[in-house]
Amino acid sequence: MLKFACPSFSRIFFLSALSFISGTTLVRAQTDTITDHRQTEVYSPVPPVVTPAAKVGDAPSDAVILFDGKNLDEWVLTKDGTTPADWIVSKDILTVNKTSGNIQTKRTFTNYQLHIEWRIPSNITGSDQARGNSGLFLAGTGPGDDGYEMQILDCYNNKTYVNGQTASIYKQGIPLANACRKPGEWQSYDVIWTAPVFNTDGSLVSPARVTAFHNGVLVQNNFELKGGTRYVGKPFYKAHGPSPIKLQAHGDKSEPISFRNIWIRPL
């Protein structure tokens, strides 16, 4: 019978421990070569000074104001990109005009911080996806509903599919919580958007990511998108550059929702 030499457990343990101790000693030795605190201090470039707003949710000093209640100078109709947006502006509030379709910003963006406030009408009717439906497209990539949509919907005591409820990344990212207020009350989204990056041949380098708060509650935590959001079919990426932000005029028959206090900080 052939016999094979087998090292004892104690010998294996000793060698493993020795290896661990040696590695630890090496790390400590490397760390201990820094003896002056100034070797780990960085003084430039100096971050720009940004004056925060007096009220949380209002625009800081470096923000681009997309809607402040006065006009729609920053917006155009999505269907042609040249016609001024004609949603309804009254008493510092912007209300969806469902007959004219989606609107989008004149400017295009890559990575950014966005704040937007929205309100479901107190007299809202309908159920499921036909109740106060709209959408915030974090990057619009074409006519209609092309792009990456964060859902806006009345999900206060309104059941629907969870990957299409309020604060979902539509049909992709289920929100971490339902933080909806009652219809008639103002709500807010605060979004950090990291745009996808593409090679010159159109292949994907890095996917889009989104972190978002709904009424101050974390609902998307560095979520990685699988591509553009789609009503039917699987998501996929198609190369694009800086893109406008788009607001949806959804075709359901419920009362149109309203927006206010929209600003952005390109990053």
matplotlib code that plots the C-alpha trace (Angstrom):
import matplotlib.pyplot as plt

x = [0.0, 1.3, 1.6, 1.6, 3.2, 0.7, 1.7, 0.2, -2.5, -0.2, 2.5, -0.1, -1.4, 2.1, 3.0, -0.3, 0.2, 3.8, 2.6, 0.0, 2.4, 5.0, 2.4, 1.2, 4.8, 5.4, 2.3, 3.3, 6.8, 5.5, 3.1, 5.7, 7.9, 5.7, 6.9, 5.8, 2.0, 2.6, 3.3, -0.5, -1.9, -3.1, -3.5, -4.5, -6.6, -8.9, -12.6, -14.7, -16.7, -20.5, -22.9, -25.8, -29.4, -30.9, -33.6, -32.9, -34.2, -33.6, -30.9, -27.3, -25.2, -23.7, -27.0, -28.5, -32.2, -34.4, -37.7, -38.3, -42.0, -41.5, -41.3, -40.2, -37.3, -35.1, -37.5, -38.6, -41.1, -39.4, -41.2, -39.1, -36.6, -37.1, -40.6, -40.8, -42.5, -46.1, -47.0, -49.1, -47.2, -49.4, -48.8, -45.1, -46.2, -45.7, -48.5, -48.4, -50.2, -51.0, -52.0, -48.6, -46.4, -43.1, -40.8, -37.1, -34.3, -32.6, -29.3, -27.7, -25.9, -23.7, -23.2, -25.2, -27.1, -30.8, -33.6, -37.2, -40.5, -43.8, -47.4, -50.2, -53.6, -55.7, -58.7, -56.7, -58.7, -57.8, -55.7, -52.5, -50.4, -53.4, -53.2, -51.0, -48.5, -45.5, -41.8, -38.4, -36.1, -32.6, -31.2, -33.5, -32.0, -34.6, -38.2, -41.1, -40.0, -36.5, -34.0, -33.6, -36.8, -37.3, -41.0, -43.4, -46.7, -49.3, -48.4, -50.1, -52.5, -52.3, -51.0, -49.0, -46.0, -43.1, -40.6, -42.9, -44.0, -43.0, -39.2, -38.4, -36.0, -38.7, -38.9, -35.4, -34.8, -37.3, -37.2, -35.9, -39.0, -42.4, -42.0, -45.1, -47.1, -50.8, -52.2, -52.3, -48.9, -45.6, -43.0, -39.3, -36.7, -33.0, -30.9, -27.3, -26.8, -23.7, -24.1, -22.9, -19.6, -19.0, -16.0, -15.7, -17.1, -20.2, -19.4, -20.0, -17.2, -19.2, -23.0, -25.2, -25.7, -28.2, -28.6, -31.9, -33.9, -37.7, -38.8, -35.5, -35.7, -33.0, -34.8, -32.0, -28.5, -25.9, -28.2, -26.5, -28.8, -28.8, -29.6, -32.4, -35.8, -38.4, -42.1, -41.8, -38.7, -35.3, -33.1, -30.0, -27.4, -27.1, -24.2, -25.0, -23.4, -24.6, -28.4, -31.4, -33.5, -37.1, -40.5, -43.3, -46.8, -48.3, -51.3, -53.5, -56.8, -56.1, -55.6, -52.2, -49.5, -47.5, -43.9, -41.9, -38.3, -36.3, -32.5, -29.3, -25.6, -23.5, -20.7]
y = [0.0, 3.4, 5.9, 9.7, 12.1, 14.4, 17.5, 17.6, 20.1, 21.9, 22.4, 23.8, 26.1, 27.3, 28.0, 29.9, 32.0, 32.8, 33.9, 36.1, 37.6, 38.3, 40.0, 42.1, 43.1, 44.1, 46.4, 47.9, 48.6, 50.3, 52.4, 53.3, 54.9, 58.0, 59.9, 63.5, 64.4, 66.7, 63.8, 62.9, 66.4, 67.8, 71.5, 71.8, 72.1, 73.9, 73.1, 76.0, 77.9, 77.2, 79.2, 77.0, 78.2, 79.6, 76.9, 73.3, 72.3, 75.8, 76.3, 76.9, 79.6, 77.5, 75.9, 76.3, 77.3, 75.2, 76.5, 79.2, 79.8, 82.6, 81.1, 78.1, 79.8, 76.7, 74.2, 73.1, 70.5, 67.1, 66.2, 68.7, 70.3, 73.8, 74.8, 76.5, 74.4, 75.3, 73.6, 75.8, 78.3, 79.9, 81.2, 79.9, 76.4, 74.4, 72.0, 69.3, 70.1, 66.5, 67.6, 69.0, 66.0, 65.8, 68.7, 68.8, 71.2, 73.3, 72.5, 69.1, 67.5, 64.6, 64.1, 66.2, 66.8, 67.6, 68.9, 68.8, 69.2, 67.8, 67.5, 65.0, 66.9, 66.5, 65.5, 62.7, 59.8, 56.5, 53.6, 51.7, 53.4, 55.6, 57.8, 60.9, 59.3, 61.3, 60.7, 62.3, 61.3, 61.7, 61.7, 62.0, 60.2, 60.7, 61.6, 60.3, 58.3, 57.4, 57.7, 56.8, 57.3, 57.7, 57.2, 59.8, 58.3, 58.6, 55.5, 56.7, 53.8, 52.9, 49.5, 48.8, 46.7, 47.5, 48.2, 50.8, 52.5, 56.0, 56.5, 53.3, 53.4, 52.3, 48.5, 48.2, 49.5, 48.9, 51.7, 51.0, 52.6, 54.1, 57.6, 59.1, 61.9, 62.3, 63.8, 67.6, 67.7, 68.8, 66.1, 66.2, 64.2, 64.8, 62.9, 62.2, 61.0, 59.5, 59.2, 56.1, 56.3, 54.9, 54.0, 55.7, 52.5, 52.8, 50.0, 50.6, 51.6, 52.1, 52.0, 54.8, 55.0, 56.8, 57.7, 59.3, 60.6, 60.9, 63.4, 63.0, 59.2, 57.2, 55.3, 54.4, 53.7, 53.9, 51.8, 50.5, 50.7, 48.0, 50.5, 52.8, 52.3, 50.6, 49.9, 46.7, 44.5, 44.3, 47.4, 47.9, 50.7, 52.8, 55.3, 58.9, 62.1, 64.9, 64.8, 66.9, 66.3, 65.4, 65.6, 63.3, 64.2, 60.7, 59.7, 58.5, 60.2, 61.3, 65.0, 66.5, 66.8, 70.0, 70.9, 73.7, 74.6, 72.7, 73.2, 71.4, 71.4, 69.9, 67.8]
z = [0.0, -0.9, 1.9, 1.4, 3.8, 5.3, 7.3, 10.7, 11.6, 14.0, 11.4, 8.9, 11.5, 12.4, 8.8, 8.3, 11.4, 10.4, 7.0, 8.6, 11.1, 8.3, 6.2, 9.1, 9.9, 6.3, 6.2, 9.5, 8.3, 5.2, 7.2, 9.8, 7.1, 7.3, 10.3, 9.4, 9.5, 6.6, 4.3, 4.3, 4.0, 0.7, 0.1, -3.5, -5.5, -3.1, -3.4, -4.6, -2.0, -2.3, -0.2, 0.9, 0.8, 4.0, 3.7, 3.1, -0.4, -1.9, -4.5, -3.3, -4.9, -7.7, -8.9, -12.3, -11.8, -14.1, -12.8, -10.1, -10.7, -13.2, -16.7, -18.8, -20.5, -19.7, -21.3, -24.7, -26.0, -26.4, -29.7, -31.7, -29.3, -30.7, -29.7, -26.3, -23.6, -23.1, -19.8, -17.4, -15.2, -12.5, -9.0, -9.0, -10.0, -13.2, -14.1, -16.8, -20.1, -21.2, -24.7, -25.6, -24.4, -22.6, -22.0, -21.6, -20.7, -23.3, -21.6, -21.6, -18.6, -17.7, -13.9, -11.5, -8.3, -8.9, -6.7, -7.8, -6.0, -7.2, -6.0, -6.8, -7.0, -3.9, -6.1, -7.8, -9.3, -10.8, -9.6, -10.2, -13.0, -14.0, -10.8, -10.9, -13.2, -14.6, -14.8, -14.2, -17.0, -15.5, -19.1, -22.1, -25.1, -27.8, -28.5, -26.4, -23.3, -24.4, -21.6, -17.9, -15.9, -12.2, -11.7, -10.3, -9.2, -6.4, -4.3, -1.2, -0.6, -4.3, -5.2, -8.4, -9.5, -7.2, -10.0, -11.3, -8.1, -6.9, -6.8, -8.8, -11.6, -14.0, -14.5, -13.0, -9.5, -6.8, -4.2, -0.8, 0.8, 0.0, 1.3, -0.4, 1.2, 0.8, -2.4, -2.2, -0.3, -1.8, -2.2, -3.2, -5.0, -4.5, -7.0, -7.6, -11.2, -12.7, -16.4, -18.3, -20.2, -23.6, -25.8, -29.2, -30.8, -28.7, -26.3, -22.6, -20.3, -17.1, -16.4, -15.1, -11.4, -9.3, -5.6, -4.7, -1.7, -1.7, 1.0, 2.7, 2.7, 0.8, -1.9, -4.4, -3.1, -5.9, -8.0, -11.2, -14.3, -16.9, -19.7, -20.7, -19.0, -21.1, -20.8, -22.8, -23.1, -21.4, -20.9, -22.9, -23.5, -26.6, -26.7, -26.1, -24.8, -22.5, -22.3, -21.3, -18.3, -19.3, -17.5, -18.7, -19.7, -19.1, -21.1, -18.3, -17.6, -14.0, -13.1, -14.1, -11.4, -10.7, -10.1, -8.4, -7.2, -9.8, -9.8, -10.7, -9.9, -12.6, -11.1]

ax = plt.figure().add_subplot(projection="3d")
ax.plot(x, y, z, "-o")
ax.set_aspect("equal")
plt.show()
